[in-house]
Amino acid sequence: MSRHHHRDPSYPPLPEPLTVPVIDDHTHIEPALVDGVLADAAPAVPAGSDAAAPESEPWPAGVPNAPADWREQLDRAESVGVTRIVQAGTTLASSRWGAAHAARDRRMLAGVAIHPNEVPAYVDAGVLDDALAELDRLAGEERVRVVGETGLDFHYTPPERFGDQIAAFERHIELAKAHGLALQIHDRDAHREVVDTLLRVGAPERTVFHCFSGDAELADVLAEHGWYASFSGTVTFANAAGVRAGLARMPLDHIMVETDAPYLTPTPFRGRPNAPYLLPLTLRFVAAQRGLDAETMAARASETARRVYGEW
């Protein structure tokens, strides 16, 4: 029997509200989209149009206590003090969704990108150039403040496709610099290659390692170059001693917090669905690790997020 057989599929209860609001630096609250390379290659639609952002979308059925839609995601988060989010893009379809919905709700800013694990499919279909051209258009919208998540993931992608990921990462870096936007990096099993690429191409002024997965050594590299680290629920996991060592070394004014929902739900709810409203659990853990109260940590993390992304 699988060890996941009895995993609780329900959303966890609301945590104790924060008394000082905090920003979720990186999350995904879009519903299941009709996606894939063919859908992504469809003609662009205006960001504010109903075709780009219908009033409601179906949410996956059968998950207890699931939010009804993206607005309820934001409402739940706001009720516990998570008043702002950065909605990250992973495909052209999700990037369009984020840009359109950020234009509709001031609690959200958007990131646009092709996730490194998605890059090979775009290359094989011959649509990567078209997708990047559309991201370039989206990056010019006022509510789009991030190019991300982009980067390298050598965990799932076979070595023969590493070159495709690196080439796409370089183009995302240039896109961020061309638009003066922050860069959010996905880095899995590729710390050295990510850093080498940033140094070779030239990192944007505001570069964020989302869901920091390194250790004290990588934190020292980030601190040396003025890059930022965003900590997700993984920092609470028992097997994440290296991540906590990195947290201890990062300058306080270069630390942010995130959920990376619907993934990486923090302890004690690991394995259950994640959402922005659960960020207080990670925030309080990060605060304790740094010897701070939650109010101080929330204020400092939010101040950093506004410095990186601007005002909501």
C-alpha positions in Angstrom: 0.0 0.0 0.0 1.3 3.5 -0.9 2.4 5.6 2.1 0.1 8.3 0.6 -3.0 6.1 0.6 -4.4 7.7 3.8 -3.3 11.3 3.0 -5.9 13.8 4.1 -7.1 15.6 0.9 -8.9 18.4 2.8 -7.7 22.0 3.1 -6.4 22.8 6.6 -8.2 25.1 9.0 -7.6 28.8 9.1 -4.5 29.7 11.2 -4.5 32.4 13.9 -4.6 35.7 12.1 -1.5 37.9 12.0 -1.8 41.3 13.6 0.6 42.8 11.0 -0.1 42.0 7.4 2.3 40.0 5.2 2.7 39.5 1.4 2.8 36.0 -0.1 5.9 36.4 -2.4 5.0 33.4 -4.7 1.9 31.4 -5.1 -0.4 29.8 -7.7 -4.1 30.4 -7.3 -5.3 29.8 -10.8 -7.8 27.0 -11.3 -7.0 24.0 -13.6 -6.5 25.7 -16.9 -7.0 24.2 -20.4 -3.3 24.3 -21.0 -0.5 22.7 -23.0 1.5 23.9 -25.9 -1.4 24.0 -28.3 -3.6 26.0 -26.0 -0.7 28.3 -25.2 0.0 28.9 -28.9 -3.5 30.4 -29.4 -3.8 34.0 -30.3 -3.4 36.6 -27.6 -6.5 38.1 -25.9 -6.6 41.5 -24.2 -5.8 41.3 -20.5 -9.0 42.8 -19.3 -11.3 40.9 -21.6 -13.8 38.3 -20.5 -12.0 35.8 -22.8 -8.8 36.3 -20.7 -10.5 36.5 -17.3 -14.0 35.1 -17.0 -15.9 36.0 -13.8 -15.6 32.5 -12.4 -13.8 29.3 -13.3 -14.5 25.7 -12.3 -12.5 24.5 -9.3 -11.4 20.9 -8.9 -14.3 19.0 -7.4 -14.2 16.6 -4.5 -11.6 18.3 -2.3 -13.1 19.1 1.2 -13.1 22.7 2.2 -11.7 23.8 -1.1 -12.1 27.5 -2.1 -14.9 28.2 -4.5 -12.7 30.2 -6.8 -9.7 32.6 -7.0 -11.6 35.4 -5.2 -12.3 33.1 -2.2 -8.6 32.3 -2.2 -7.8 36.0 -1.7 -10.6 36.5 0.8 -9.4 33.6 3.0 -5.8 34.9 2.9 -6.9 38.5 3.7 -8.9 37.2 6.7 -5.7 36.0 8.4 -3.5 38.9 7.5 -2.1 37.8 4.1 -3.3 40.9 2.3 -1.3 40.7 -0.9 0.1 38.0 -3.2 2.4 37.6 -6.2 0.8 35.1 -8.6 3.6 33.4 -10.5 3.4 32.2 -14.1 4.5 28.8 -15.3 3.1 28.6 -18.9 1.8 31.1 -21.4 -1.8 30.2 -20.3 -1.1 30.7 -16.6 0.8 33.9 -17.3 -2.1 35.3 -19.3 -4.4 34.3 -16.4 -2.3 36.0 -13.8 -1.9 39.2 -15.8 -5.6 39.4 -16.4 -6.7 38.8 -12.9 -4.1 41.1 -11.3 -5.7 43.8 -13.4 -9.0 43.0 -11.8 -8.0 42.7 -8.1 -5.5 45.0 -6.4 -4.5 42.3 -3.9 -2.6 40.6 -6.7 0.5 41.2 -8.8 1.5 38.9 -11.6 4.6 37.1 -12.8 4.9 35.8 -16.4 7.2 33.0 -17.5 7.6 29.5 -19.0 8.7 27.2 -16.1 11.9 25.4 -16.9 10.2 22.0 -16.8 7.8 23.2 -19.5 10.5 24.5 -21.8 11.2 21.3 -23.7 7.6 20.9 -24.8 7.6 24.4 -26.2 10.9 23.8 -28.0 9.7 20.5 -29.4 6.5 22.1 -30.7 8.4 25.0 -32.2 6.5 27.7 -30.3 9.0 28.9 -27.7 9.9 32.0 -29.7 6.2 32.9 -30.1 5.6 32.2 -26.4 8.4 34.5 -25.4 7.2 37.2 -27.7 3.8 37.0 -25.9 5.5 37.2 -22.5 7.3 40.3 -23.7 3.9 41.9 -24.4 2.5 40.8 -21.1 5.6 42.1 -19.3 4.7 45.6 -20.4 1.4 45.6 -18.4 1.3 47.7 -15.3 0.2 44.9 -12.9 2.9 42.5 -14.2 5.9 43.1 -12.0 7.8 39.8 -12.2 9.4 37.6 -14.8 9.0 34.2 -13.2 9.1 31.6 -12.4 12.0 30.8 -14.5 15.3 29.1 -13.9 16.7 25.6 -14.0 15.4 22.3 -12.7 17.8 19.4 -13.2 15.7 17.0 -11.0 12.9 16.1 -13.5 14.4 17.1 -16.8 16.8 14.7 -18.5 20.4 15.9 -19.0 20.0 16.1 -22.8 17.5 18.9 -22.3 19.5 21.0 -19.9 20.7 23.1 -22.8 17.1 24.1 -23.7 16.5 25.1 -20.1 19.6 27.2 -19.9 18.9 29.0 -23.2 15.3 29.8 -22.1 16.5 31.0 -18.7 18.9 33.4 -20.4 16.1 34.8 -22.5 13.9 35.3 -19.4 16.8 37.1 -17.7 17.1 39.5 -20.6 13.3 40.0 -20.6 13.3 41.0 -17.0 16.1 43.5 -17.6 14.5 44.9 -20.7 11.3 45.7 -18.7 13.0 46.6 -15.4 11.1 43.8 -13.6 12.1 41.5 -10.8 13.2 38.0 -11.6 11.8 35.0 -9.7 14.0 31.9 -10.0 13.0 28.3 -9.7 16.2 26.4 -8.7 16.2 22.7 -8.1 19.3 20.6 -8.1 21.0 23.3 -10.2 22.4 25.8 -7.7 25.8 26.2 -9.4 24.4 26.4 -12.9 21.8 29.0 -11.9 24.4 31.2 -10.3 26.8 30.8 -13.2 24.1 31.8 -15.6 23.2 34.9 -13.6 26.8 36.0 -13.5 27.5 35.2 -17.1 24.4 37.0 -18.5 24.1 39.6 -15.8 21.4 39.3 -13.1 18.6 41.9 -12.9 18.8 44.4 -10.1 16.1 42.5 -8.2 16.7 38.8 -8.3 14.7 36.4 -6.1 15.4 32.7 -5.4 11.8 31.6 -4.8 11.3 28.6 -2.5 14.9 28.8 -1.4 16.3 25.2 -1.5 20.0 25.8 -0.9 22.1 26.0 2.2 24.4 28.4 4.1 26.8 28.4 1.2 24.2 29.4 -1.4 22.8 32.0 1.1 26.3 33.6 1.3 26.4 33.8 -2.6 23.0 35.5 -2.6 24.1 37.9 0.1 27.3 38.8 -1.7 25.4 39.7 -4.9 22.4 41.4 -3.2 20.0 38.7 -4.3 16.9 37.8 -2.3 15.7 34.5 -0.8 12.0 33.6 -0.4 11.2 30.8 2.1 8.2 28.5 1.6 6.8 25.7 3.8 9.8 23.6 3.1 11.7 25.5 5.7 9.5 23.8 8.3 10.2 20.3 7.2 12.2 18.0 9.4 14.6 17.1 6.6 15.3 20.8 5.6 18.3 21.5 7.9 20.2 23.0 5.0 17.4 25.4 4.1 17.2 26.6 7.8 21.0 27.1 7.7 20.5 29.3 4.7 17.8 31.2 6.5 20.1 31.9 9.4 22.7 33.4 7.1 20.5 35.6 4.9 20.5 39.4 5.6 17.1 40.1 7.2 16.2 42.8 4.6 16.7 40.2 1.8 14.2 37.6 3.2 10.6 37.1 2.0 8.1 34.4 2.7 5.8 32.5 0.3 3.4 29.5 0.1 4.2 28.2 -3.5 0.6 27.0 -3.2 -0.9 24.6 -3.9 2.4 22.8 -3.1 4.7 22.5 -0.1 2.1 22.9 2.7 4.0 23.7 6.0 4.2 21.5 9.0 1.9 20.3 10.6 -0.2 20.0 7.5 2.4 18.7 5.1 0.8 16.6 2.3 -2.5 18.5 2.4 -3.5 21.2 -0.1 -1.8 24.5 0.3 -3.2 28.0 -0.1 -2.1 31.6 0.6 -4.1 31.7 3.8 -1.6 29.2 5.3 1.3 31.6 5.0 1.1 32.7 8.7 2.4 29.2 9.7 5.6 29.6 7.7 5.9 33.3 8.7 5.8 32.4 12.4 8.3 29.6 11.9 10.7 31.9 10.0 10.3 34.5 12.7 11.2 32.1 15.5 14.2 30.8 13.6 15.5 34.4 13.4 14.7 35.2 17.0 12.0 37.7 16.1 8.3 38.1 16.9 5.8 37.4 14.1 4.8 41.1 13.9 8.4 42.2 13.3 9.1 39.5 10.7 5.8 40.2 8.9 6.6 43.9 8.7 10.2 43.3 7.5 9.2 40.7 4.9 6.4 42.9 3.5 8.7 45.9 3.4 11.2 43.9 1.4 8.5 42.6 -1.0 7.3 46.2 -1.7 10.9 47.2 -2.4 11.3 44.4 -4.9 7.9 44.6 -6.6 6.6 48.0 -5.9 3.2 49.0 -4.4 0.2 46.9 -4.9 
